Amino acid sequence: MTSPSAAPSLAERLAGVVEVECVIADMNGIPRGKLINARAYLEGRRVQMAHGVLVQSLTGEYPEPQYYGYDDSDFSLRSIPGQVHVTPWTTEPRALALCEVLEMDGAPSRLSSRSMLQRVVDRYAARGWSPKVATELEFYLFEHNPDVQQPFRPPVGLDGRREIGNQAFAAGATHALQPFFTELKSSMAALGIPCEAVMHEMGLSQYEVNFIHDDPLLIADQTFLFKFMLHEIAIKHGLIAVCMAKPLSKMPGSSMHIHQSVVDVHGQNIFTDPVSQGPTELFSHYIGGLQAGLGDLILLMAPNVNSYQRYCHVYASPNNLCWSQDNRRTGLRVPASEPDARRVENRVPGADANPYMAIAATLAAGLHGIERQLRPDLPAQGDFEVPDDLRLSCTLHRGIRRLRISEVARAFFTPEFVDGYLACKELELESFLDEISPWERRYLSQV
């Protein structure tokens, strides 16, 4: 007899479900997948897709086949344990299975962003360490508008009004959109995604959700799934959820801050000396690595043309790799905390970044600093000048060039991924440069 307290089997959880959507993240962090008959899924049917899917650009185009294989052969999708969910926000019962990407021989895909994060985590595990991370994701909510030529507009709330002005951390600000946020938070709980906080951010109809520190792969999975459900639930409520880095001019951009620490096999934070309770040399080296490596990896944290517009509002989005003790004007901030919670916050990534790659880039740069015993510069205080070598790239062109020559990228990620990612970004940049903007027509027509 089955114990009443035993967890239900997968077949029991999927009772009444007709289809299972098997989903992966491509290089951009865009969900790609297949809808599979639930019975076939439970019987273990292998799910396959072509390699080219992983390097598909935002425009739907593909780079040259040399970057994913001239035969464009298949890879397989394997469901991640604990990441098969029945979606509570859909009218008809549907299951969502987050998957990892494997080659047909069972090896991790060398084109998968999740596999790249796993490679970095494995480098820490080889030292007996486990990174712990948490993300803070910002996003805007706008009213539904099919005309992409028109600017986004804040939605009409329950009070019949649109939000005006900036309402950072306004208490009760989410109440005007209460039906949406109620379903969003209940859906997070149903998918096992702990939510530490939800708040109104600095922008017009801009919000932030904070996740709880945990294993990097788990947090990346949760952030990816959250963005997936965020868009679907918003549409259900007649809204558009936008994770663009800079959706509105003269407004703050949306970031994906990443808090990170590292613990040893005993659960001790390696950034804190157990005797003095002060910061360790490893913490210093880690910050030195962030300063030395993240500039070259900026394309993994600011992946789109629009990403670099976010850095124009420098207080909300620092465009530097200076570090500080609790100063939000720096790209690297050490928040005030108890010694056992000592961590560093990377404030550089945008909300448009692939969470797997933004986290992978951060952890790779930190470990690079430890391996090379790098030293950071002095912490920034008050009003400070940014040294030239700590300024971030401000264009997609420059981000592409820096990733191409990055030693850190080649040391931590596969050449197939780096080359494929660069080819994808170059394709998107070429597409962007083929269009003429309203600004150009407005001001340059009489030149």
N, C-alpha and C positions, 0 to 999 in steps of 0.2 A: 504494500500500500504506500502511496506517495504521502510524504509528510505534508501537513497543511502549510508549514512554513517554507517548504521547498520553493525555489524560484521557478516560475513557469518556463517550460521549454520554448524554443524558438517557434516551433509549430503552434503551440498554444498562444503565444503572443501575436502571431500572424493570422489567427483564426478570423475569417471574414475578409481578409485582405486579398484583393484580386491581383494586384501588381506590386512588384518591388522595383524601386528606382535605384539602380546601382550607380553611385556617383564617385568621381575622382576630381581632383583639382588639376587643371593644366598648368603650364608655366606661369600664366597670369593670375592663377588662383580662381579662374572661372570654372564653375561646375560643368563637367561633361559626363555623360553617362548613357545608360540604356534602361528602358522599362522592360522588366522580365516577368513573365507569368509566375505568380507566387508558388504554384505547385512545382513548376520546373526549378525554381530557385531552391525550394526546400529539398528537392531531390538531388541537389548538388550540381545542377547544370553549370558548365563553365561559361563565364561571360568574357567575351573578347572584343577588343577594339583595335583600330589601326594606330601605329606609332605616330603618324602625322597629327593625330588629335592632340597630342601633348604639346606640340609646338605651334598650334593654330593661333593666329593673331587675333586681337580684339575685333578686327574688321572681318574676320572669317577667312582670311587668306592664309596661305601656307608659304613658308620659305622654300628654297630649293630642296629637293629630296635628299641631297647629300647630308642634311642635318637630321633626318629621321630614317634614312634607309631608302635606297632606290626601289626596293621591293615593297616598301610600306607594309611590312608584315605585321602580324597581330601581337599584342600583349594580352595578358589576362588580368582580370580584376578579382581580388580576394577580399571578402568582407573583413573589416577590422573587428576583432572581438569587442563586444560591448557597444558597437556603433551601428546596430541595426534597430531602427526606431519606427514605430507607427506614428505617422504625422497627425497631431491632434487638430491642426488648423485646416485640413482639407475636408470637403463635404463628403466625398467618398473615401472609404478606408484605403489608405495607401501606406506603403512602407518605404523607408529611406535607408539604404545601406551604404554607409561610407566605406570606401574600398581603398586598398593599397594596390600599386601597380607592379606587376611581376612579369618578367620575361617568361616565355613558354617553358623554359627549363627550371623555373622557380626562383631565379635570381632577381634581386631588386632591380627595377628599371633604372638605367643610367640617364633617363630623360625626365624622371619624376621629381617634382619639387618635394614631395613628402620623403622620398628616398634620400634627397640631399640633406634634409634635416636629420634623418636617422643616421647618416654618415657622421655628422658633427657630434651628435649625442654619443655615438659609439666611441669617438675619440676621447670624450670625457670618461666614459665607462672604462676604457683601457687604463686610466689613471686611478680608478676606484672612486670616481666622482659622479654626481648626478646634478645636472643643472635644474633649477626651478625657475619658472617664468610665469608672468601674468601679463595679459594684454588689457589695454584700455582703448576701446574702439569708439570713435566719434562718427556721427552720421547726421544728415539733415533729413527732415520729413517735409515733403512738398505736396501740393494738391496734384491730382492726376492731370496731365497735359500732354496730348500726343504730338504737339507741334514743337519739334526740337529747335526751331528758330527763335522761340520765345524764352525769356528768362524764367527760371523756376520761381514759384510763388508759394508762400506759406499757406497751409490749409486753413479752412474755416473750422474752428473748434466747436465744442458743445455750447459755448456761449454765443455762437453765431458770428464771431469776430475772427479776423486774422491777427496773428501776433505782429506787433510792431516794435521796432527797436531791439536792442540786445538785452537779454534777460538772464545773464549768467547766474547759475545756481539758484534761480528763483524757486522758492518753496511753492509746491502745488502747480508748477508750470506744466507738468504732464497731465494734469487733470482735464484740460481742455480736449485732450486726445485719449481720454481714459479707456474707451473700448479697445483701441489699438494696443496700448501698453499693458492692459490686463491680459489680453490674449498673448502678447509677446512674452510676458513673464511666465505665464502658465505653460506655454509651449517650451520655454527654456527648461522649466522644471521637469516636464514630461520627457525631454531628451537627456535629462541628467546633467544639465549645464548649470552649475551654481552661479548665481548672480550676486556679486558683492554689493553693487550699487547701481542705480540709474539716476541720472541727473540732467538738468538742462545745462547746456554748455554756452559759450560766449556768443555764438552766432544766432541769427534769426531762425527759429525753429530747428536749432541744432541740439543734439542730445548725445549722451555718452553712457556706455555700459561698461562696467568693470568686472573682469573675471578674477577668479581666485587663483593664487600661486599653485602650480602643480607641474607635472612632467611636461616637457616642451612639446612632445608629440600630441599629448592629450589636449593641451591648451591650443595648439594650432588646429587640431581637429575641431575643437569646440568653437573657436573663432570662425573657422570656415563654415561650419554648420549654422552658426548664428547668422552670418551674412546671408546664407541661403534662405533661412526661414524669415529673416528680416524683410527681404524683398517680397516673398510670397505673401506674408501676412499684411504688409503694407498695401499690396494690390487688392487684397480681399477687403480692406477698409477704405478703398478709393484713394489711396495715397501712393506716393512714390518715395521709397527710401533710397537715398543717394549717398554712396560712399566715395564719391569723387573727392580728390584732395582739395579742390577749390571750386565749389559749384556756384558761388556768388561772389561778384566783385565787391571790394570794400568790406568784406566780412572775413572772419577767421576761417582758415581751412580746417579740414578734418584729419586728425592724426590717428595713429595706432601706437600709442606709447607701449614700450616693452620693459617691464621690470624683470630683473634677473639676479639670481644668486646661485651659489653652488654649494652642495653639501657633500661630505665624505660618507664612507660606509657606515659610520656611527650616527649620521644625521647632523653632524656638526657643520655649521656654516664656515667654509674655508676662508671667508673674507674677514672673520673675526678671530682674534687671538683668544684662546680659552682661558688664559691666565690674566692678561691685562685688560681683556675685553675691548681692546682697540683694534683698528684695521691692521690686517696682515700685509706682508710683502706681496702675497698673491693678489690681494685686492688692488694694490698699486699697479702691478703688472697687467692685471685684467683691464683696468682703465686705460693704461698705456696702449694696450692692444686695440681697444675701441677707438682711441684717437688716431692710431696709425693705420688701422685697416678699414674703418667704415667709410672713409672718403672714397676709396677705390670700389667699395661695394654699394655705393649710393643708388645705383640702378636697381638693386634688389629691394630697396626701401622706397624709392621714388621712381616707379617704373614707367610713367606716362608723361606726355607733354604737359598735361595739366598739373602733374605732381609738383613741378618747379614753380608754379604760380603761388603755391601755398607758402613758400618761403619768403614771399614779399611782405607778409605780416609777421615781422620778426619776433614780436613778443610772444604771440601765441604759438608760433612755429619757428623755433630757433634754426637758423641756417649756418650753424657752426658745430664744431666738435670740441668746444671748450667744456670743461667739467667744473662742477661746483658742489658745495654743500647746500642743498635746498635752494637753488636759484633757478627759476623757470626760464630765464633768458639763455641758459646754456643748453646745448643739445644733449649733454650727459649730466644728469642730476642725481646726486646721492640724497634721497629723501631722509628726513628726520625719522629715526626708528630706534628700537631697542637693538643692542649689539647682536643678538641672535637672528635678527631680521635684516642685518646690513645688506644692502643691495644697491644696484645702480639702475637708473631709468634711462632708457634710450628714447629721446623725444623726437628723433629724426623721422621715423617711418610715417608715411601717410596711410589713411584709411583705405586707399586704393591698392595698397601693396598686398601681394600674396602672403598670407600669414606664415606659411611654411618657410618661405624664403627670407622674410624680414627677421624671423626668429633665428633661422639658420645663420644669416649674415652676422647678427649680433653675437651669437655664441661663438661663431668661428673667429671673429675679430678678437674677442676676449681671450680665447684659448691661444690664439696666435701671440698675444702679448705675454701670456704666461710662459709659453714655450721659448720665446725669444728674450724673456726677462726685460721687457720694455718698460720705460718709465714715462709717466704722464708729465705734462707741464704743471705749473702751480695752479691751484684751483682759482677760478674767477670769482671775484667779489664785487658786489655793487654794480656800478656802471663801468664796463670794461671794454677794451678794444680787442677785437678778434684778430689774432695773428693770421697772416696770409695762408700759412700751411694748414690752418684749422677751419678755413672757409669751405663750405660745401659747393659742389658744382651747382650752377643755377640754370642749366639747360640739359635737355635730354641728349643732345649731341655730346656734351662733355661727359655725361654719365656713361654713355656707351664707350667712349674712348678710354675712360679710367678702368672700366670692368675688363676691357680687352687686354690691358697690360697688367692686371692685378695678380700679384703673386699669391695673395691670400685666397682668391677665388680658385686658382689652379691647384692650390695645395689642399683645399677642403672639398671641392666639388669636382664632378667628373668633367673631362673636356667636352664630352657630348652635350652635357647640360649647358655649360657656359657658352659654347659655340651656337647651340640651338637657340638659347635665350637671346643672345646678341642678334642673331639673324631675325628673330621674331620682332625685336624692338626696332631694328632698322627698317623692317617692312612697315611697321606702324608709323614710324617717323616719315617715311616716304609718302604714305597715304595722307598724313596730316598736311604735309607741305604741298600736296596737290590741290588743296582747297584754299579759297580766298575768304578771309573773315569779314564780318560786317565792319569792324574797325578799319580795315584796309580800304573798303569801299567808301566809308564815311569820310576819311581824312586824306586819302591819297588820290582820289579821283580827279582833283584839280591841280595836281602837282605838274 
